[in-house]
Amino acid sequence: MQDFQQYGAWRAPVAAGLEGYGAALREAGQIDGAGEQQLVRALARLRDDRLSVAFVAEFSRGKTELINALFFADYGQRILPSSAGRTTMCPTELLYDPALPPCIRLLPIETRRSHLSTSDYKEKGGDDSASWTVLPLELDAPERMSEAFRQVSQTRRVPSLEAQEYGLWDPDDPDLAASLGPDGSVEIPQWRHAIINLPHPLLKQGLVILDTPGLNAIGTEPELTLKLIPNAHAVLFVLAAETGVTRSDIEVWRTHIGAGPGRMAVLNKIDAMWDELRSPQENEAEIARQQQNAAQLLGLDPKRVYP
């Protein structure tokens, strides 16, 4: 929480300096319409009192479990569903809006038929029952909370033509051929987007966590690749320590993230690299080697790869 206060203390004078710079440019007649737009966008981002962190990974890298461990260990339960295989089926935002009660807002997958983005649906009103399914969160009933959170992992089977209409099925993609059932159906996410409004202390301070689906789903929702991930203040790319950077990991990194400010990698599951037949020093050296390899393949400073 102290870090968030320091962040706010840093942001205020920078915004004031940027406003002064803009005023000086106007007085000197040295700014055009494009410059004004850039200035407005920069000020809007500085004034935004939220700090967004996107967790991105290929599936089965332990990304959701890492979020649970980092932010929700005090709850004594998994806030987000996590198990072997792919569990996050739709982009899921965790935040706190005091204007709304604790709840989960779920955008049905059928909204992909329209030309509206998820941001458009948010602007229409997050509690708009015509667009969103809203489930209350009973903070004093852990079992019912867990049941509600499992919604983000729900799927259903639909005819392949319907999945194709949603942009979730391509008959010419050989990688998708195996997912076609004998009856011609395809498994798709139940929801397009989820927003969890939770009064967690860190979320109250303005932290916003974005939990993304794995590789197979990242590219199907343009909102993720065009806005949510690029606009995040920080992106944590989660890797499995025992495998390092795989070909599919590199594809996700190059296509959807890329090196830049606020980009970091996490070597998750390092316990899988602990070998009882090696000394602690040898185990540490092996982890350090994997850290160096990951940094080299991703084009990152090794200090930005965290085991």
Secondary structure, DSSP 4 states (H G I P E B T S, - for coil): -HHHHHHHHHHHHHHHHHHHHHHHHHHTT---HHHHHHHHHHHHHHH---EEEEEE--TTSSHHHHHHHHH-GGGTS-SS---SS----S-EEEE--TTS-SEEEEEEGGGGGSS--HHHHHHH-TT-TTT-EEEE--TT-HHHHHHHHGGGG-EEEEEHHHHHHTT---TT-GGGGGG--TTSEEEEESEEEEEEE---HHHHTTEEEEE---HHHHTT-HHIIIIIHHH-SEEEEEEETTTBS-HHHHHHIIIII-S-TTEEEEEE-GGGG--TTS-HHHHHHHHHHHHHHHHHHHT--GGGEE-
